[in-house]
């Protein structure tokens, strides 16, 4: 095969793919089981894009319609990472707003360990925008770890620390914009 024949074939394939991509908004056949474009758009808006949401890296600003997205408040997200950054991370999902730590023992208390789950619940910097679940285990004399109660105010203290840090970050970023 000649090189020009291959290039023409490749050009036709690319052009065909671009043409098909442009047909995405057309109505489906009346007899098909496929949802109508407006139903597809509502479903996409509800779920967000491929990455799971809308980008809002400016903190309290509204959603952006272009590019991959984070559906959570950026100040709360960054403040959460700053506040619990000394814990080893087991799972971090910026698009879903979930941080799950691995178990961590304080050097002064190696026979007990803690684990945190942090959930950023929205796009606004609000007091109810973050939830923390705290877990504690103690090591028995046989070396096995057993679940133990956590002080009632532990999760609330972590939430307050995250909120305080997020507010500081927002104030600092606005001061930089003003000054």
SVG drawing of the C-alpha trace seen along z (x, -y; Angstrom):
<svg xmlns="http://www.w3.org/2000/svg" viewBox="-41 -46 48 59">
<polyline fill="none" stroke="black" stroke-width="0.4" points="0.0,0.0 1.2,-3.5 1.7,-6.0 -0.8,-8.5 -3.5,-5.7 -2.8,-5.1 -2.9,-8.9 -6.2,-9.2 -7.7,-6.3 -6.6,-7.8 -8.0,-11.2 -11.4,-9.6 -11.4,-7.7 -10.7,-10.9 -13.3,-12.9 -15.9,-10.1 -15.2,-10.1 -15.5,-13.9 -18.8,-13.8 -20.2,-11.1 -19.2,-13.1 -21.0,-16.1 -24.2,-14.0 -24.5,-13.5 -27.3,-16.0 -29.5,-14.6 -32.8,-12.9 -32.8,-9.1 -35.1,-7.0 -38.7,-7.3 -38.9,-3.5 -35.7,-3.2 -35.4,-2.7 -32.7,-5.3 -33.5,-8.4 -34.1,-11.7 -31.2,-14.2 -33.0,-16.4 -33.2,-13.5 -29.5,-12.7 -28.6,-16.3 -30.6,-16.3 -28.9,-13.0 -25.4,-14.4 -26.1,-17.6 -27.3,-15.6 -24.3,-13.3 -21.7,-15.8 -19.2,-15.0 -16.9,-12.0 -15.0,-13.1 -18.0,-13.4 -19.0,-17.0 -18.4,-20.6 -15.2,-22.5 -15.3,-25.1 -11.7,-25.7 -12.4,-29.3 -14.1,-28.4 -17.6,-29.8 -17.9,-30.5 -20.5,-28.8 -19.9,-25.8 -17.9,-26.0 -19.1,-24.3 -15.8,-23.5 -13.4,-20.8 -13.1,-18.1 -14.7,-19.0 -14.7,-19.0 -18.2,-19.2 -16.9,-20.4 -15.7,-23.6 -12.0,-24.0 -11.3,-25.7 -12.9,-22.9 -11.0,-20.3 -7.6,-22.0 -8.3,-22.7 -9.2,-19.0 -6.0,-17.9 -4.0,-20.4 -5.7,-19.5 -5.4,-15.7 -2.2,-15.7 -0.2,-13.8 -2.5,-10.8 -1.5,-8.3 -4.1,-8.5 -5.9,-5.4 -8.3,-7.0 -8.5,-10.5 -11.3,-11.4 -11.2,-15.1 -14.1,-14.8 -16.4,-13.2 -15.1,-15.1 -14.0,-12.0 -10.9,-11.5 -10.3,-8.2 -7.2,-7.9 -5.4,-4.8 -4.8,-3.9 -2.4,-6.2 -0.8,-5.8 0.6,-8.7 4.2,-8.1 3.4,-8.6 0.5,-6.0 1.5,-3.2 -1.1,-0.8 -4.0,-2.9 -4.7,-4.1 -7.1,-6.3 -8.7,-6.5 -10.8,-9.4 -13.3,-9.6 -13.8,-13.2 -16.7,-14.1 -17.0,-17.5 -20.7,-17.8 -21.1,-20.7 -19.7,-23.6 -20.3,-26.3 -18.1,-27.1 -20.7,-26.4 -20.6,-25.0 -22.5,-21.9 -20.3,-21.5 -17.9,-19.0 -18.5,-15.8 -15.9,-13.7 -16.2,-10.2 -13.6,-9.1 -12.6,-5.6 -10.4,-4.3 -8.8,-0.9 -6.7,0.3 -4.2,3.1 -4.9,6.0 -2.3,7.9 -2.5,10.6 -1.5,8.0 -4.9,7.9 -6.6,4.6 -10.1,4.1 -12.6,1.3 -12.8,-1.2 -15.1,-4.2 -14.0,-7.6 -14.5,-10.7 -17.9,-12.2 -16.4,-15.6 -13.5,-14.2 -15.4,-14.4 -16.8,-17.9 -13.3,-19.2 -11.9,-17.9 -14.8,-19.5 -14.2,-22.8 -10.5,-22.7 -11.2,-22.1 -13.7,-24.9 -11.4,-27.3 -8.6,-26.5 -10.9,-26.9 -12.1,-30.3 -8.4,-31.4 -7.6,-30.2 -10.6,-32.1 -9.7,-35.3 -6.0,-35.0 -7.0,-34.5 -9.4,-37.5 -6.7,-39.6 -4.3,-38.7 -6.8,-39.7 -7.5,-43.0 -3.9,-43.9"/>
</svg>
